[in-house]
Structures are given as C-alpha cells and as structure tokens.
Amino acid sequence: MEMSLSKQALGLASGLTLADASWERAISVLPGAVRRTYPANTTIAGEYHAKSSILIMTAGWAAFAKTLPNGSRLIVDFALPREIAVIEFAGKAGETITALSDVTAIELAGPVHTSFSRYPPSICEAILRAEAGRYSRVAEHLAGIGRRGAVERTAHFLLELACRSHRSATTYPDRFECPLTQADLADALGLSAVHVSRVLKTLRETALASFRYGVVELHDHAGLIKTAGFDRSYISS
C-alpha cells in the first residue's frame, strides 16, 4: 500500500486533531498498528512503568495525571477523540494515564525518535505537532493554576475543551459533551470539589456557561472569552 498521508487527510491545517474517517483507515494499516480498547476507569499506562507508544484516539477521553505521596492527584492534561497522545515513560517517573470514558485507539510503537524511520513524513509531523501542542497546553494550565483566579481559570479551561472537542480553528460550539466529573475538574484546576461547585454556579448565574449531566453549554462566547482572557492561538496554531 502507498505509505503516504496528506496533511489534509490528517487535518494538520486545522490544528492538532485528525480531520475525518479516512485518517483512521490509513493509520490502521501502518506497520505495527494495533487497535486498543480501554473501558472507563481503567489504567492505560502507570507511573514508572516502561512504556513508549503513540495513541491515536478514535473515541473517548483520557487523563494524564500525577499522584502525589499524600494520595492527592493533579491532572496535567487530557486526551480527546481524534487527537494523538504520546506515552513515553521509559521506566522513569511519569504520569498515570486513565480512561475517563470508554476509549478506543490505534496504537503505534514508540519511542517517538524512532518513528521517523518507520512512518510517512506526514505522520511524523503530526506526532511532533501533538507533542508541541501538549507542551503549550501544560504551560497554560500551569499559568492558570499559578496566576488566574478560580473563575477565570475555570472559564479558560472550559474554552480550551470546547476548542479541542469542536475541532475548529476559528469557531466555538454552543455545547459539547464532556465526561469529566466534578472531582476530575477539581484535580485539573487545582481546586477543591466544593470550590469547583461554587465556580460553576457563578458561571451559570452570570449566564456565561453551565455544566450539567455531562454536557457543557457556552451561553455567552464573548463574555466567557473576556472573563478568561482566552487566546486560542496555543491550540489553533
């Protein structure tokens, strides 16, 4: 089979997501590609476990989290459908990756630095862009926890998830499905579950956004962007 995938097929022109069903068929026949399924709440990879792979998410959400010695958890990032998640621990301290909902993915063998000899240039470029995108997201999350207030931080986070789930470089959805629990939100935002509940109530009462029954609704895009000081270039570039 011809070992080439265009940037258009991978959706590289519109960010870090993968554009349509054709990419799944093309990636699934790459050398060593394996389809994986992970039920909700199962561990995809654990801290200190030697694992190096590249997951192309086809369905479901996963969390990258660090567990502290006192048992508390900090969620560093999320992997969403039609995104590339790089898992590369090599036996060193890393993160625990957990399926938050039922996850299906196509797994390519790592480590990343060896992929250049095994996969088409467009695949390698997509992997590198995914790594760069994750770095940018983690930097924003650190800035949020360190310098943004709770309302601004939460608004910023919801807008990021909206952009990523909507897979558009220019527009925002009015609503999107989100399988995160209040505890997940708390661990991602560096807040207590009680504080998250208060913040969501504030966003709801000010008619900016609401999050109920697994669905986030953005009621006022402009107001939410202004409240968060949100610049989507770190996602869309």
C-alpha positions in Angstrom: 0.0 0.0 0.0 1.2 3.5 -0.7 2.8 4.8 2.5 1.7 8.4 2.3 -0.9 10.5 4.0 -1.6 14.1 3.0 -1.7 16.9 5.6 -5.3 17.4 4.6 -6.2 13.8 5.4 -4.6 14.2 8.8 -6.2 17.6 9.4 -2.9 19.3 10.1 -4.2 22.5 8.5 -6.8 22.9 11.3 -4.8 22.1 14.4 -3.8 19.0 16.3 -6.9 17.0 15.5 -7.5 14.5 12.8 -10.0 15.5 10.1 -12.3 12.7 9.0 -12.8 8.9 8.9 -10.2 8.4 6.1 -7.3 9.0 8.5 -8.4 6.1 10.7 -8.3 3.6 7.9 -5.0 4.9 6.6 -3.3 4.9 10.1 -4.7 1.4 11.0 -2.6 -0.2 8.2 0.7 1.3 9.2 3.4 -1.2 10.2 2.8 -2.4 13.8 -0.5 -0.5 14.2 -2.8 -2.2 16.8 -6.3 -1.3 17.8 -6.8 -0.9 21.5 -9.9 -0.6 23.8 -9.9 0.6 27.4 -13.0 0.5 29.5 -13.8 3.6 31.5 -11.8 4.0 34.7 -9.1 1.6 33.6 -5.4 2.4 33.5 -3.8 2.8 30.1 -0.3 3.4 31.5 1.0 3.8 35.0 3.7 5.9 36.6 7.2 4.3 36.5 6.1 1.7 34.0 8.3 1.3 31.0 6.0 2.1 28.1 6.6 4.0 24.9 3.8 4.3 22.4 1.7 6.7 20.3 -2.0 6.5 20.7 -4.3 7.9 18.0 -7.5 8.4 19.9 -10.6 7.4 18.0 -13.2 7.7 20.8 -13.3 8.5 24.4 -11.4 10.8 26.8 -8.3 10.0 28.9 -6.5 11.9 31.7 -2.8 12.3 32.2 -2.3 12.7 36.0 0.4 12.8 38.6 -0.3 11.3 42.0 1.5 12.9 45.0 2.8 10.9 48.0 -0.2 12.1 50.1 -2.6 10.5 47.6 -3.8 13.7 46.0 -4.0 13.9 42.2 -3.2 16.6 39.7 -4.5 16.1 36.2 -1.9 17.6 33.9 -3.7 17.1 30.6 -6.4 15.3 28.7 -6.5 13.3 25.5 -9.7 13.8 23.4 -11.1 11.9 20.4 -9.1 12.4 17.2 -6.0 13.5 19.0 -2.6 12.0 19.2 -1.5 11.1 22.7 2.2 10.3 23.1 3.1 7.9 26.0 6.8 7.8 26.6 8.0 6.9 30.1 10.9 4.5 29.5 10.7 3.3 33.1 11.2 6.8 34.6 8.8 8.9 36.7 5.8 9.9 34.6 2.1 10.2 34.7 -0.8 7.7 35.1 -3.0 7.7 32.1 -6.6 6.7 32.8 -9.5 6.2 30.6 -12.3 8.6 31.8 -14.8 7.0 29.4 -14.6 4.0 27.1 -11.6 4.6 25.0 -10.7 3.2 21.6 -7.4 4.0 19.9 -4.9 2.9 17.4 -1.5 2.3 19.0 1.8 2.8 17.1 5.0 1.7 18.6 7.3 4.2 20.2 9.6 5.8 21.1 9.0 8.9 19.1 12.5 9.4 17.9 12.4 6.1 16.0 9.2 6.9 14.2 11.0 8.9 11.5 12.4 5.7 10.0 9.1 3.8 10.2 6.3 6.2 9.2 5.5 8.6 6.4 6.6 12.3 6.9 3.1 13.5 7.5 2.6 11.0 10.4 5.9 12.1 11.9 4.9 15.8 11.6 1.6 15.1 13.2 3.3 13.4 16.1 5.7 16.3 16.6 2.9 18.8 16.4 1.0 16.8 19.1 4.0 16.9 21.4 4.4 20.6 20.9 0.7 21.2 21.4 0.7 19.3 24.7 3.7 21.4 25.9 1.7 24.5 25.1 -1.4 23.2 27.0 0.6 22.2 30.0 2.2 25.7 30.1 -1.2 27.3 30.0 -2.5 25.0 32.8 0.5 26.0 34.9 -0.2 29.6 34.3 -3.8 29.1 35.2 -3.1 27.4 38.5 -0.4 29.8 39.4 -1.8 33.2 38.3 -5.5 33.0 37.3 -8.4 33.3 39.8 -10.8 30.4 40.1 -13.5 31.8 37.8 -11.0 32.9 35.2 -9.2 29.6 35.4 -12.3 27.5 35.0 -13.6 29.6 32.1 -10.3 29.3 30.4 -10.3 25.5 30.8 -13.9 25.1 29.5 -13.0 27.2 26.4 -9.9 25.0 25.8 -12.0 21.9 25.9 -14.6 23.5 23.7 -12.0 24.3 21.1 -10.5 20.8 21.2 -13.8 18.9 21.1 -15.2 21.1 18.4 -12.1 20.7 16.2 -12.3 24.1 14.6 -9.6 26.7 14.4 -12.0 29.7 14.3 -15.3 28.9 15.9 -16.7 27.8 19.3 -19.5 25.3 19.9 -22.6 26.2 21.8 -22.4 23.0 23.7 -20.2 19.8 23.8 -20.3 16.5 25.7 -17.8 16.3 28.5 -17.4 13.1 30.6 -15.5 14.8 33.4 -16.7 14.5 36.9 -16.5 17.4 39.4 -13.6 15.6 41.0 -11.8 15.5 37.6 -12.4 19.2 37.2 -11.1 19.9 40.7 -7.9 17.9 40.0 -7.4 19.6 36.7 -7.9 23.1 38.1 -6.1 22.7 41.4 -9.3 23.5 43.3 -11.4 21.6 45.8 -14.6 19.9 44.6 -16.6 22.3 46.7 -14.8 25.3 45.2 -15.5 24.0 41.7 -19.1 23.7 42.5 -19.2 27.3 43.6 -17.4 28.5 40.4 -19.7 26.6 38.1 -22.7 28.2 40.0 -21.1 31.6 39.4 -20.7 30.9 35.7 -24.2 29.7 35.4 -25.8 32.6 37.4 -23.9 35.1 35.2 -25.2 33.4 32.1 -21.7 32.6 30.8 -21.6 28.8 30.9 -23.1 25.7 32.5 -22.0 22.1 33.1 -24.7 19.6 33.8 -25.3 15.9 33.1 -22.2 15.5 31.1 -22.8 18.5 28.8 -21.0 21.9 28.8 -23.0 24.8 27.4 -21.4 28.0 26.4 -24.1 30.7 26.7 -22.0 33.8 26.0 -18.9 33.2 24.0 -17.6 36.7 24.0 -18.3 37.2 27.7 -16.6 33.9 28.6 -13.5 34.8 26.4 -13.3 38.2 28.1 -13.6 36.7 31.6 -10.9 34.1 30.9 -8.6 36.4 28.9 -8.6 33.5 26.5 -6.3 33.4 23.4 -6.8 30.2 21.5 -3.6 30.5 19.5 -1.9 28.0 21.7 -4.4 25.4 20.5 -5.1 26.6 16.9 -1.5 27.4 15.8 
